[in-house]
Amino acid sequence: MITVYGIPNCDTIKKARTWLEKNHIEYTFYDYRKESISTDKVKKWFKVFPWEKVINKASTTWKELSDEEKLAVTDEKSAAKLAVAHTTVIKRPVIEDASGKAVTLGFSEKIYEETFLK
């Protein structure tokens, strides 16, 4: 079973969950605002997706950071630290396959079809 990481009130999460349900794909939802996220988990995602993609600079959370906080994010280590401290700066959703490997980032019907309906 796949795991969908995000926050429940996010519009992109709602689109992703609706698509998965419509296509009868079972998943577990992990609310990382409530359950937090580990540095190790974020670093695993960085092995699949560049940290610059995982950190959503278009997010409200990013925009509300101080210039000093934004400038401090320069590499995987600092990006992971930020993601753990401010989980809502992570692009949503991150979906992992049954083995725990991240397979998608964000929502794209085309990518979901290619990934989950093969």
Contact map, one row per residue, 1 for C-alpha under 8 A:
1110000000000000000000000111000000000000000000000000000000000000000000000000000000000000000000001100000000000000000000
1111000000000000000000000111000000000000000000000000000000000000000000000000000000000000000000111100000000000000000000
1111100000000000000000000011110000000000000000000000000000000000000000000000000000000000000000111101000000000000000000
0111110000000000000000000011110000000000000000000000000000000000000000000000000000000000000011110000000000000000000000
0011111000000000000000000000111100000000000000000000000000000000000000000000000000000000000111100000000000000000000000
0001111101001000000000000000111110000000000000000000000000000000000000000000000000000001000111000000000000000000000000
0000111111001000000000000000011110000000000000000000000000000000000000000000000000000001000000000000000000000000000000
0000011111001100000000000000001000000000000000000000000000000000000000000000000000000000000000000000000000000000000000
0000001111101100000000000000000000000000000000000000000000000000000000000000000000000000000000000000000000000000000000
0000011111111100000000000000000000000000000000000000000000000000000000000000000000000000000000000000000000000000000000
0000000011111110000000000000000000000000000000000000000000000000000000000000000000000000000000000000000000000000000000
0000000001111111000000000000000000000000000000000000000000000000000000000000000000000000000110000000000001100000000000
0000011111111111100000000000000000000000000000000000000000000000000000000000000000000000000110000000000000100000000000
0000000111111111110000000000000000000000000000000000000000000000000000000000000000000000000000000000000000000000000000
0000000000111111111000000000000000000000000000000000000000000000000000000000000000000000000000000000000000100000000000
0000000000011111111100000000000000000000000000000000000000000000000000000000000000000000000010000000000000100000000000
0000000000001111111110000000000000000000000000000000000000000000000000000000000000000000000000000000000000000000000000
0000000000000111111111000000000000000000000000000000000000000000000000000000000000000000000000000000000000000000000000
0000000000000011111111100000000000000000000000000000000000000000000000000000000000000000000000000000000000001000000000
0000000000000001111111111110000000000000000000000000000000000000000000000000000000000000000000000000000000000000000000
0000000000000000111111111100000000000000000000000000000000000000000000000000000000000000000000000000000000000000000000
0000000000000000011111111000000000000000000000000000000000000000000000000000000000000000000000000000000000000000000000
0000000000000000001111111000000000000000000000000000000000000000000000000000000000000000000000000000000000000000000000
0000000000000000000111111100000000000000000000000000000000000000000000000000000000000000000000000000000000000000000000
0000000000000000000111111110000000000000000000000000000000000000000000000000000000000000000000000000000000000000000100
1100000000000000000110011111000000000000000000000000000000000000000000000000000000000000000000000000000000000000000000
1111000000000000000100001111100000000000000000000000000000000000000000000000000000000000000000000000000000000000000000
1111000000000000000000000111110000000000000000000000000000000000000000000000000000000000000000000000000000000000000000
0011110000000000000000000011111000000000000000000000000000000000000000000000000000000000000000000000000000000000000000
0011111000000000000000000001111100100000000000000000000000000000000000000000000000000000000000000000000000000000000000
0000111100000000000000000000111111110000000000000000000000000000000000000000000000000000000000000000000000000000000000
0000111000000000000000000000011111111000000000000000000000000000000000000000000000000010000000000000000000000000000000
0000011000000000000000000000001111110000000000000000000000000000000000000000000000000011000000000000000000000000000000
0000000000000000000000000000001111110000000000000000000000000000000000000000000000000000000000000000000000000000000000
0000000000000000000000000000011111111000000000000000000000000000000000000000000000000000000000000000000000000000000000
0000000000000000000000000000001111111100000000000000000000000000000000000000000000010010000000000000000000000000000000
0000000000000000000000000000000100111110110000000000000000000000000000000000000000010010000000000000000000000000000000
0000000000000000000000000000000000011111110000000000000000000000000000000000000000010000000000000000000000000000000000
0000000000000000000000000000000000001111111000000000000000000000000000000000000110010000000000000000000000000000000000
0000000000000000000000000000000000000111111100000000000000000000000000000000000000000000000000000000000000000000000000
0000000000000000000000000000000000001111111110000000000000000000000000000000000000000000000000000000000000000000000000
0000000000000000000000000000000000001111111111000000000000000000000000000000000100110000000000000000000000000000000000
0000000000000000000000000000000000000011111111100000000000000000000000000001000100000000000000000000000000000000000000
0000000000000000000000000000000000000001111111110000000000000000000000000000000000000000000000000000110000000000000000
0000000000000000000000000000000000000000111111111000010000000000000000000000000000000000000000000000110000000000000000
0000000000000000000000000000000000000000011111111110010000000000000000000001000000000000000000000000000000000000000000
0000000000000000000000000000000000000000001111111100000000000000000000000000000000000000000000000000000000000000000000
0000000000000000000000000000000000000000000111111100000000000000000000000000000000000000000000000000011000000000000000
0000000000000000000000000000000000000000000011111110110000000000000000000000000000000000000000000000000010000000000000
0000000000000000000000000000000000000000000001111111110000000000000000000000000000000000000000000000000000000000000000
0000000000000000000000000000000000000000000001001111111000000000000000000011001000000000000000000000000000000000000000
0000000000000000000000000000000000000000000000000111111100000000000000000000000000000000000000000000000000000000000000
0000000000000000000000000000000000000000000000001111111100000000000000000000000000000000001000000000000000000000000000
0000000000000000000000000000000000000000000011001111111100000000000000000000000000000000011000000000000010000000000000
0000000000000000000000000000000000000000000000000011111110000000000000000000001000100000111000000000000000000000000000
0000000000000000000000000000000000000000000000000001111111100100000000000000000000000000111000000000000000000000000000
0000000000000000000000000000000000000000000000000000001111100110000000000000000000000000100000000000000000000000000000
0000000000000000000000000000000000000000000000000000000111110110000000000000000000000000000000000000000000000000000000
0000000000000000000000000000000000000000000000000000000111111110000000000000000000000001101000000000000000000000000000
0000000000000000000000000000000000000000000000000000000001111111000000000000000000000000100000000000000000000000000000
0000000000000000000000000000000000000000000000000000000000111111100000000000000000000101100000000000000000000000000000
0000000000000000000000000000000000000000000000000000000111111111100001000000000000000000100000000000000000000000000000
0000000000000000000000000000000000000000000000000000000011111111100000000000000000000000000000000000000000000000000000
0000000000000000000000000000000000000000000000000000000000011111110000000000000000000000000000000000000000000000000000
0000000000000000000000000000000000000000000000000000000000001111111111000000000000000000000000000000000000000000000000
0000000000000000000000000000000000000000000000000000000000000001111111000000000000000000000000000000000000000000000000
0000000000000000000000000000000000000000000000000000000000000000111111100000000000000000000000000000000000000000000000
0000000000000000000000000000000000000000000000000000000000000000111111110000000000000000000000000000000000000000000000
0000000000000000000000000000000000000000000000000000000000000000111111111000000000000000000000000000000000000000000000
0000000000000000000000000000000000000000000000000000000000000100111111111000000000000000000000000000000000000000000000
0000000000000000000000000000000000000000000000000000000000000000001111111100000000000000000000000000000000000000000000
0000000000000000000000000000000000000000000000000000000000000000000111111100010000000000000000000000000000000000000000
0000000000000000000000000000000000000000000000000000000000000000000011111110011001000000000000000000000000000000000000
0000000000000000000000000000000000000000000000000000000000000000000000111111011000000000000000000000000000000000000000
0000000000000000000000000000000000000000000000000010000000000000000000001111111000000000000000000000000000000000000000
0000000000000000000000000000000000000000001001000010000000000000000000000111111100000000000000000000000000000000000000
0000000000000000000000000000000000000000000000000000000000000000000000000011111110000000000000000000000000000000000000
0000000000000000000000000000000000000000000000000000000000000000000000011111111111000000000000000000000000000000000000
0000000000000000000000000000000000000000000000000010001000000000000000001111111111100000000000000000000000000000000000
0000000000000000000000000000000000000010011000000000000000000000000000000001111111110000000000000000000000000000000000
0000000000000000000000000000000000000010000000000000000000000000000000000000111111111000000000000000000000000000000000
0000000000000000000000000000000000000000000000000000000000000000000000001000011111111110100000000000000000000000000000
0000000000000000000000000000000000000000010000000000001000000000000000000000001111111111110000000000000000000000000000
0000000000000000000000000000000000011110010000000000000000000000000000000000000111111110000000000000000000000000000000
0000000000000000000000000000000000000000000000000000000000000000000000000000000011111110000000000000000000000000000000
0000000000000000000000000000000000000000000000000000000000001000000000000000000001111111100000000000000000000000000000
0000000000000000000000000000000110011000000000000000000000000000000000000000000001111111110000000000000000000000000000
0000011000000000000000000000000010000000000000000000000000101000000000000000000000100111111000000000000000000000000000
0000000000000000000000000000000000000000000000000000001110111100000000000000000001100111111000000000000000000000000000
0000000000000000000000000000000000000000000000000000011100000000000000000000000000100011111100000000000000000000000000
0000000000000000000000000000000000000000000000000000111100100000000000000000000000000001111111000000000011000000000000
0000110000011000000000000000000000000000000000000000000000000000000000000000000000000000011111000000000011100000000000
0001110000011001000000000000000000000000000000000000000000000000000000000000000000000000001111100000000111100000000000
0001110000000000000000000000000000000000000000000000000000000000000000000000000000000000001111110000011111000000000000
0111100000000000000000000000000000000000000000000000000000000000000000000000000000000000000011111000011110000000000000
0111000000000000000000000000000000000000000000000000000000000000000000000000000000000000000001111111111100000000000000
1110000000000000000000000000000000000000000000000000000000000000000000000000000000000000000000111111111000000000000000
1110000000000000000000000000000000000000000000000000000000000000000000000000000000000000000000011111100000000000000000
0000000000000000000000000000000000000000000000000000000000000000000000000000000000000000000000011111100000000000000000
0010000000000000000000000000000000000000000000000000000000000000000000000000000000000000000000011111110000000000000000
0000000000000000000000000000000000000000000110000000000000000000000000000000000000000000000000011111111000000000000000
0000000000000000000000000000000000000000000110010000000000000000000000000000000000000000000001111001111110000000000000
0000000000000000000000000000000000000000000000010000000000000000000000000000000000000000000001111000111110000000001000
0000000000000000000000000000000000000000000000000000000000000000000000000000000000000000000011110000011111100011000000
0000000000000000000000000000000000000000000000001000010000000000000000000000000000000000001111100000011111100000000000
0000000000010000000000000000000000000000000000000000000000000000000000000000000000000000001111000000000111110000000000
0000000000011011000000000000000000000000000000000000000000000000000000000000000000000000000110000000000111111011000000
0000000000000000000000000000000000000000000000000000000000000000000000000000000000000000000000000000000001111111000000
0000000000000000001000000000000000000000000000000000000000000000000000000000000000000000000000000000000000111111100000
0000000000000000000000000000000000000000000000000000000000000000000000000000000000000000000000000000000000011111110000
0000000000000000000000000000000000000000000000000000000000000000000000000000000000000000000000000000000100111111111000
0000000000000000000000000000000000000000000000000000000000000000000000000000000000000000000000000000000100111111111110
0000000000000000000000000000000000000000000000000000000000000000000000000000000000000000000000000000000000001111111111
0000000000000000000000000000000000000000000000000000000000000000000000000000000000000000000000000000000000000111111111
0000000000000000000000000000000000000000000000000000000000000000000000000000000000000000000000000000001000000011111111
0000000000000000000000001000000000000000000000000000000000000000000000000000000000000000000000000000000000000001111111
0000000000000000000000000000000000000000000000000000000000000000000000000000000000000000000000000000000000000001111111
0000000000000000000000000000000000000000000000000000000000000000000000000000000000000000000000000000000000000000111111
